Amino acid sequence: MNVNNVKNTIEFRLSNGTLDPNVWIENVRLYGRIVQMAHELGQIKIKLKNEEKLTEHEREKLYYSNILKTNVTNDEKMDALMKILFSEEERKVYDERYTVNKELEAKEHVIEKMKSKFGIIDFEQVYENTEIGRELIENLRRGQENEYSTGSVQEK
C-alpha cells in the first residue's frame, strides 16, 4: 500500500499473488476496511474539531490509530491496526499471515535483501534487455490508440 498525502490518495499494490479466490476476498476485505476506517477516522476528526463528544467506540478507534503513528514495534502496530479494522474472529486470517511473514523475514531477511538489491537495479538496462512480443505491441496500438502513439512503443 502506498499513501500519497499530496494527492490525497491511497494506492493498493498487488499483494501475495495467488489463484485462491478466498485470498482475493480476504485482500479485498482488508483494503475495503482500510478505506472505510480512513473515512470513519476523518469523521471523528471533524467531530473533534467541532468539539463534539465522541462515543467510546470512536475514542477507541482514535486511540489505536494514534498508536500507528508512534515509534512502537511492528507487532504493536499490527495489533492496533487489526483492532481498528476487524473483530476478534475476523482478525485470525490476517494474524496468521503476519506471523508467517514475520517468521519468513526473520529466517530469510527478504526485506533487507530487497533493499540492498533495489539500489543497484538499472531500469534502463532491464528495459533494453526485455523483449516485447509483436502481438502485445499490436494489441496496445489497436486498443490504446488515444494513449499510445505508433512511435511510442518500439518493437525490439
HURA-V377241 format. One record per backbone hydrogen bond with DSSP energy under -0.5 kcal/mol. NH is the residue of the N-H (numbers start at 1). CO is the residue of the C=O. If there is no record, write none. Layout:
nh->{NH:NH}
co->{CO:CO}
This chain:
nh->{2:4:4:5:8:9:11:12:13:21:23:24:25:26:27:28:29:30:31:32:33:34:35:36:37:38:39:40:41:42:43:44:45:46:47:48:49:50:51:52:59:60:61:62:63:64:65:66:67:68:69:70:72:77:78:79:80:81:82:83:84:85:86:91:92:92:93:94:95:96:97:98:99:100:101:102:103:104:105:106:107:108:109:113:114:115:116:117:118:119:120:121:123:126:127:128:129:130:131:133:137:138:139:140:141:142:143:144:145:147:148:149:152:153:154:156}
co->{11:2:9:3:4:4:2:10:11:19:20:20:21:22:23:24:25:26:27:28:29:30:31:32:33:34:35:36:37:38:39:40:41:42:43:44:45:46:48:47:55:56:57:58:59:60:61:62:63:64:66:67:70:73:74:75:76:77:78:79:80:81:82:87:88:89:90:91:91:92:93:94:95:96:97:98:99:100:101:102:103:104:105:109:110:111:112:113:114:115:117:118:121:122:123:124:125:127:129:131:133:134:135:136:137:138:139:140:142:144:144:147:149:149:152:132}
